[in-house]
Amino acid sequence: MGISKRNYVTQMEKYKKCLYRVAYSYMNDKTLALDALDEAIYKGYINRGKLKNEECFKTWLTRIVVNECLQLLRKNKREVLIDEIPEEATEAFDTLPIRDALGKLSQELASIIYLRFFGGYTLAETAAILKVPQGTVATRERKALALLKLELEE
């Protein structure tokens, strides 16, 4: 079972921009995002035999990217300096108030915003990536958006 080398590369190429946006939304730094993405792609390649359903590739690899980003953030234990946003990132993230407001959210709320709005994932995909029920994602999304709205109105 698992995914072949050729299919892994094909699928990874198909989703690499989306995966980069997710990594960048967590890391807020081009270099750190690329480091996390490179490591996640490597780990995915090494563990590609564990993937039981090839249709879940995007969700599976995104989960690896998220875990790698969180691991790097814990390892660094420092605030990542916000660098210039790359063109591939969503335009909404370009404005300083959005970055600041997202920085004030808890990690569990920010993760949902990153995946839903910067990664382009559906509620179901986000729930699978974060390993929480879909209703929990919807509730946390509403809460995060309400908090962002309050923060941006100030």
TINUNU-934158 format. One line per field, with one value per residue (C-alpha): residue number from 1; residue in one letter; chain; x, y negated, z negated. Coordinates in pm, whole numbers. Layout:
<sites>
n: (NUM, ...)
res: (A, ...)
chain: (A, ...)
c1: (X, ...)
c2: (Y, ...)
c3: (Z, ...)
</sites>
This chain:
<sites>
n: (1, 2, 3, 4, 5, 6, 7, 8, 9, 10, 11, 12, 13, 14, 15, 16, 17, 18, 19, 20, 21, 22, 23, 24, 25, 26, 27, 28, 29, 30, 31, 32, 33, 34, 35, 36, 37, 38, 39, 40, 41, 42, 43, 44, 45, 46, 47, 48, 49, 50, 51, 52, 53, 54, 55, 56, 57, 58, 59, 60, 61, 62, 63, 64, 65, 66, 67, 68, 69, 70, 71, 72, 73, 74, 75, 76, 77, 78, 79, 80, 81, 82, 83, 84, 85, 86, 87, 88, 89, 90, 91, 92, 93, 94, 95, 96, 97, 98, 99, 100, 101, 102, 103, 104, 105, 106, 107, 108, 109, 110, 111, 112, 113, 114, 115, 116, 117, 118, 119, 120, 121, 122, 123, 124, 125, 126, 127, 128, 129, 130, 131, 132, 133, 134, 135, 136, 137, 138, 139, 140, 141, 142, 143, 144, 145, 146, 147, 148, 149, 150, 151, 152, 153, 154)
res: (M, G, I, S, K, R, N, Y, V, T, Q, M, E, K, Y, K, K, C, L, Y, R, V, A, Y, S, Y, M, N, D, K, T, L, A, L, D, A, L, D, E, A, I, Y, K, G, Y, I, N, R, G, K, L, K, N, E, E, C, F, K, T, W, L, T, R, I, V, V, N, E, C, L, Q, L, L, R, K, N, K, R, E, V, L, I, D, E, I, P, E, E, A, T, E, A, F, D, T, L, P, I, R, D, A, L, G, K, L, S, Q, E, L, A, S, I, I, Y, L, R, F, F, G, G, Y, T, L, A, E, T, A, A, I, L, K, V, P, Q, G, T, V, A, T, R, E, R, K, A, L, A, L, L, K, L, E, L, E, E)
chain: (A, A, A, A, A, A, A, A, A, A, A, A, A, A, A, A, A, A, A, A, A, A, A, A, A, A, A, A, A, A, A, A, A, A, A, A, A, A, A, A, A, A, A, A, A, A, A, A, A, A, A, A, A, A, A, A, A, A, A, A, A, A, A, A, A, A, A, A, A, A, A, A, A, A, A, A, A, A, A, A, A, A, A, A, A, A, A, A, A, A, A, A, A, A, A, A, A, A, A, A, A, A, A, A, A, A, A, A, A, A, A, A, A, A, A, A, A, A, A, A, A, A, A, A, A, A, A, A, A, A, A, A, A, A, A, A, A, A, A, A, A, A, A, A, A, A, A, A, A, A, A, A, A, A)
c1: (0, 109, 196, 462, 765, 635, 286, 431, 634, 340, 101, 354, 418, 43, 2, 336, 210, -78, 154, 396, 115, 23, 386, 434, 118, 259, 620, 584, 929, 1024, 1329, 1165, 859, 1079, 1275, 953, 817, 1138, 1146, 778, 818, 1114, 923, 624, 844, 1006, 666, 471, 417, 201, -55, -349, -570, -406, -713, -613, -266, -322, -469, -201, 89, -66, -83, 288, 359, 156, 332, 672, 589, 472, 783, 1009, 823, 857, 1223, 1300, 1091, 1113, 892, 948, 1015, 763, 942, 813, 515, 587, 365, 230, 72, -288, -329, -526, -220, -26, -166, -5, -331, -423, -83, -98, -455, -370, -70, -304, -518, -447, -265, -578, -783, -504, -448, -804, -775, -443, -579, -925, -837, -469, -451, -791, -904, -1269, -1417, -1392, -1030, -936, -1100, -906, -576, -622, -781, -1085, -1457, -1590, -1831, -1538, -1366, -1682, -1721, -1355, -1369, -1667, -1492, -1166, -1343, -1536, -1213, -1039, -1329, -1314, -938, -950, -1229, -1015)
c2: (0, -364, -598, -541, -769, -908, -976, -1134, -1381, -1453, -1514, -1720, -1944, -1990, -2120, -2285, -2646, -2575, -2396, -2690, -2934, -2721, -2702, -3075, -3158, -2970, -3084, -3444, -3412, -3295, -3100, -2929, -2844, -2688, -2497, -2360, -2274, -2102, -1893, -1807, -1700, -1484, -1326, -1269, -1103, -875, -780, -765, -391, -469, -662, -425, -630, -831, -1058, -1191, -1297, -1673, -1649, -1404, -1617, -1938, -1775, -1695, -2059, -2190, -1954, -2054, -2425, -2378, -2176, -2448, -2717, -2519, -2453, -2818, -2937, -3287, -3526, -3493, -3828, -3918, -3954, -4080, -3872, -3683, -3740, -3385, -3468, -3579, -3954, -3995, -3889, -4178, -4437, -4490, -4504, -4152, -4013, -4180, -4063, -3703, -3716, -3786, -3475, -3148, -2886, -2671, -2962, -3095, -2748, -2739, -3083, -2991, -2669, -2795, -3134, -3120, -2750, -2734, -2419, -2329, -2277, -1900, -1916, -2151, -1916, -1621, -1812, -1929, -1600, -1766, -1734, -1948, -2122, -2223, -2379, -2573, -2697, -2796, -2969, -3181, -3267, -3354, -3572, -3752, -3818, -3937, -4167, -4318, -4357, -4521, -4759, -4907)
c3: (0, -10, 271, 536, 570, 899, 762, 448, 654, 885, 595, 401, 704, 743, 386, 309, 337, 103, -139, -128, -212, -513, -629, -577, -770, -1070, -1044, -916, -761, -411, -517, -813, -602, -336, -601, -750, -406, -298, -613, -582, -219, -317, -606, -380, -120, -378, -523, -196, -248, -552, -347, -315, -83, 194, 210, -134, -16, -45, -394, -505, -379, -515, -859, -830, -733, -1029, -1270, -1134, -1170, -1528, -1607, -1467, -1660, -1983, -1909, -1847, -2144, -2024, -1843, -1472, -1312, -1046, -716, -386, -274, 50, 354, 328, -9, -22, 30, -292, -488, -335, -573, -910, -1111, -991, -1088, -1427, -1492, -1396, -1628, -1921, -1862, -2039, -1830, -1795, -1659, -1438, -1289, -1163, -1005, -843, -696, -595, -451, -359, -275, -105, -288, -346, -692, -648, -530, -814, -1064, -922, -930, -1288, -1396, -1554, -1472, -1188, -1427, -1646, -1344, -1258, -1616, -1646, -1307, -1415, -1741, -1564, -1308, -1583, -1775, -1458, -1381, -1731, -1710, -1367, -1464, -1742)
</sites>
